[in-house]
């Protein structure tokens, strides 16, 4: 097999192994010998394509982490951040045209092409240029490519979450449920992935409530709250507390306990200036907030 000879591979491998708190023996287990890992990290041995791919899967990173220059990775990250911000601001038409032009240019950069296709298919759906079933098929094809051609756990989760969300929007709750269950079986073994998991748990709980499964929803919500506090991430804490209140209502918990949870949610929405959520609570849950 072809071998990679970049001296950066050993440095990258060692950094990622330590980030995951793995010994050389842990990393090598079932893949190769510990001695081979040691040689790669020291720069005295070049891994084959197959070996590097196996190591990338264990470390939950794309194989190009070992190959690409830092500048290129930073560039792709900036493009992704820009698209994400514009997508959230519903700039769908501009993103659609930009990604369509790029895709038609037949770029040789596989990672960048997959990223552009991700936003292209989502925007095509948002603009009603394609139906939701076609969009889901295209996104599933992208997920398969990220799983085989370019392994990226973060993008696999994002794509599958988008699929689950599209099913949810179209009231295909059972299909959405199955996709969320599939996502939650993936490995979330680093800080960034765990923060993604919190968002998945929040969305999953909404589906479970729609399917009249508040007890199960509550277990996912409670874990999401626990992880949010542990990682000091407040981005979804208010929404999670709101969902917890909804679960408590459906399970006939006491008014006092339910009220305390809703009040915490409202205070967080107020603190973070989340006007839309505050308004929803004032319209629908005012009787729980009267003591604030």
C-alpha positions in Angstrom: 0.0 0.0 0.0 1.0 3.6 -0.5 2.6 5.3 2.5 2.5 8.8 3.8 5.8 10.4 4.6 5.0 13.8 6.0 6.9 14.4 9.3 3.9 16.3 10.6 1.9 13.0 10.8 3.8 11.8 13.9 3.4 15.1 15.7 -0.3 15.2 14.8 -0.8 11.6 15.9 0.8 12.2 19.3 -1.1 15.4 19.9 -4.5 13.8 19.2 -3.6 10.6 21.2 -2.8 12.8 24.2 -5.9 14.9 23.7 -8.0 11.7 23.9 -5.9 10.6 26.9 -4.9 7.4 25.2 -1.7 5.5 25.7 0.2 4.2 22.7 -1.1 0.7 23.6 -4.7 2.0 23.8 -4.4 3.6 20.4 -2.8 0.5 18.8 -5.2 -2.0 20.2 -6.7 -4.1 17.4 -5.1 -1.9 14.7 -1.3 -2.4 14.8 1.5 -2.9 17.3 2.4 -0.4 20.0 5.9 -0.3 18.6 4.5 0.9 15.2 2.7 3.8 16.9 5.9 4.7 18.7 7.8 4.7 15.4 5.2 6.8 13.6 5.2 9.4 16.4 8.9 9.6 16.5 9.0 10.1 12.7 11.0 6.9 12.0 8.2 5.1 10.3 5.6 6.1 7.7 2.0 4.7 8.0 0.1 3.2 5.1 -3.1 4.7 3.9 -5.1 1.9 5.5 -3.4 2.3 8.9 -3.8 6.1 8.9 -7.4 5.7 8.1 -8.0 3.2 10.9 -6.2 5.5 13.4 -8.2 8.5 12.2 -11.5 6.6 13.0 -10.3 5.6 16.4 -9.3 9.2 17.2 -12.7 10.5 15.7 -11.0 12.9 13.3 -10.9 13.2 9.5 -7.8 11.6 7.9 -6.9 15.0 6.4 -6.0 16.3 9.9 -2.8 14.4 9.3 -2.3 15.7 5.8 -3.6 19.2 5.3 -1.7 22.4 6.1 -3.0 24.4 9.0 -3.8 27.3 6.7 -6.1 25.1 4.6 -7.9 23.8 7.6 -8.4 27.3 9.0 -9.7 28.4 5.6 -12.3 25.7 5.5 -13.4 26.4 9.1 -13.8 30.1 8.2 -16.0 29.2 5.2 -18.1 26.9 7.3 -18.6 29.5 10.0 -19.5 32.1 7.4 -22.1 29.8 5.7 -23.5 28.8 9.1 -24.0 32.4 10.2 -25.6 33.3 6.9 -27.8 30.2 6.9 -29.1 31.0 10.4 -29.9 34.5 9.1 -31.9 32.8 6.2 -29.7 34.0 3.4 -30.7 30.8 1.5 -30.8 32.2 -2.0 -27.3 33.7 -1.9 -25.8 30.6 -0.4 -27.6 28.4 -2.9 -26.2 30.3 -5.9 -22.7 30.4 -4.4 -22.6 26.7 -3.6 -24.1 25.8 -6.9 -21.4 27.7 -8.8 -18.6 26.1 -6.7 -20.0 22.6 -7.1 -20.2 23.1 -10.9 -16.5 24.1 -10.9 -15.5 20.5 -10.0 -13.1 21.4 -7.3 -10.4 18.8 -6.4 -10.7 19.6 -2.7 -13.0 16.8 -1.5 -13.5 18.2 2.0 -14.5 21.6 0.7 -16.8 20.1 -2.0 -18.7 18.0 0.6 -19.1 21.1 2.8 -20.5 23.1 -0.1 -22.9 20.3 -1.1 -24.2 20.1 2.5 -25.2 23.8 2.4 -26.4 23.5 -1.3 -28.9 20.7 -0.5 -30.2 22.4 2.7 -30.7 25.7 0.9 -32.4 24.0 -2.1 -34.9 22.5 0.4 -35.4 25.8 2.2 -36.1 27.5 -1.2 -38.5 24.8 -2.2 -36.3 23.9 -5.1 -36.4 20.3 -4.0 -38.8 18.3 -1.8 -37.9 17.1 1.7 -37.6 13.4 0.6 -35.0 14.3 -2.1 -33.1 16.5 0.3 -32.9 13.7 2.8 -31.6 11.2 0.2 -28.9 13.7 -0.9 -27.9 14.4 2.7 -27.8 10.6 3.5 -25.5 10.2 0.5 -23.3 13.0 1.9 -23.2 11.3 5.3 -22.1 8.0 3.6 -19.3 9.9 1.9 -18.1 11.5 5.1 -18.1 8.0 6.7 -16.0 6.5 4.0 -14.1 9.0 1.8 -13.5 11.7 4.4 -14.2 10.6 7.9 -15.6 13.5 10.0 -17.7 12.6 13.0 -18.7 16.2 13.5 -20.1 16.5 10.0 -21.8 13.1 10.2 -23.7 14.3 13.3 -24.6 17.6 11.7 -25.9 15.9 8.6 -27.9 13.3 10.5 -29.3 16.0 12.8 -30.4 18.0 9.7 -32.1 14.8 8.4 -33.9 14.3 11.7 -35.0 17.9 11.8 -36.4 17.8 8.3 -38.4 14.7 9.2 -39.6 16.5 12.3 -40.7 19.6 10.3 -42.7 17.3 8.0 -44.3 15.5 10.9 -42.6 12.2 10.1 -42.0 11.8 13.8 -41.2 8.1 13.9 -38.5 8.6 11.1 -37.1 11.5 13.0 -37.0 9.4 16.2 -35.0 6.6 14.5 -32.4 9.0 13.1 -31.9 10.7 16.5 -31.5 7.2 18.1 -28.9 6.4 15.5 -27.0 9.7 16.2 -27.0 9.0 19.9 -25.4 5.6 19.4 -22.3 7.4 17.9 -19.3 8.1 20.0 -19.2 11.5 21.7 -15.8 11.2 23.3 -14.4 14.7 23.1 -15.6 18.1 24.4 -16.8 19.5 21.1 -18.8 16.3 20.3 -20.4 16.4 23.7 -21.6 19.9 23.2 -23.1 18.7 19.9 -24.8 15.9 21.9 -26.5 18.4 24.1 -28.2 19.9 21.1 -29.2 16.5 19.8 -30.7 15.6 23.2 -32.7 18.8 23.2 -34.1 18.2 19.7 -34.7 14.5 20.5 -36.7 15.4 23.6 -39.1 17.5 21.4 -39.8 14.4 19.2 -40.4 12.2 22.3 -42.9 14.8 23.7 -44.7 14.8 20.3 -44.9 11.0 20.6 -46.3 11.2 24.1 -43.2 9.8 25.8 -42.5 12.5 28.4 -40.7 10.2 30.9 -38.1 9.2 28.2 -37.8 12.8 27.1 -37.1 13.9 30.7 -34.2 11.5 31.0 -32.5 13.1 27.9 -33.3 16.6 29.0 -31.8 16.0 32.5 -28.6 14.6 31.0 -28.4 17.6 28.6 -28.8 20.0 31.6 -26.1 18.1 33.5 -23.7 18.3 30.6 -24.5 22.0 30.0 -23.6 22.8 33.6 -20.5 20.6 33.5 -19.1 22.3 30.4 -20.4 25.7 31.4 -22.3 26.0 28.2 -25.5 28.2 28.5 -26.5 28.2 24.8 -29.3 25.7 25.3 -29.7 25.6 29.0 -32.8 27.8 29.0 -34.5 25.7 26.3 -33.6 22.5 28.1 -35.2 23.8 31.3 -38.2 24.8 29.3 -38.4 21.3 27.9 -38.0 19.9 31.4 -41.0 21.9 32.5 -43.1 20.6 29.6 -42.1 17.0 30.6 -43.0 17.6 34.3 -46.4 19.0 33.2 -47.1 15.9 31.2 -46.0 13.5 34.0 -48.3 15.4 36.5 -45.5 16.6 38.7 -46.3 19.1 41.4 -47.1 22.7 40.5 -44.3 23.9 42.8 -41.6 21.8 41.2 -42.8 22.6 37.6 -43.0 26.3 38.4 -39.4 26.4 39.8 -38.1 24.8 36.6 -40.0 27.2 34.3 -38.9 30.2 36.4 -35.2 29.2 36.0 -35.8 28.9 32.2 -37.4 32.4 32.1 -34.5 33.9 34.1 -32.0 32.4 31.7 -33.9 33.8 28.7 -34.0 37.2 30.4 -30.3 37.0 31.2 -29.4 36.0 27.6 -31.9 38.5 26.1 -33.8 35.7 24.3 -36.9 37.8 23.6 -38.7 35.3 21.5 -38.5 32.6 24.2 -39.5 35.0 26.9 -42.6 36.0 24.9 -43.6 32.4 24.5 -43.4 31.8 28.2 -45.4 34.9 29.0 -48.1 33.8 26.6 -48.2 30.1 27.5 -46.7 29.7 31.0 -47.5 32.9 32.8 -49.3 31.1 35.7 -46.0 29.4 36.5 -44.1 32.7 36.6 -46.3 34.8 38.8 -43.8 34.6 41.8 -40.9 36.1 39.8 
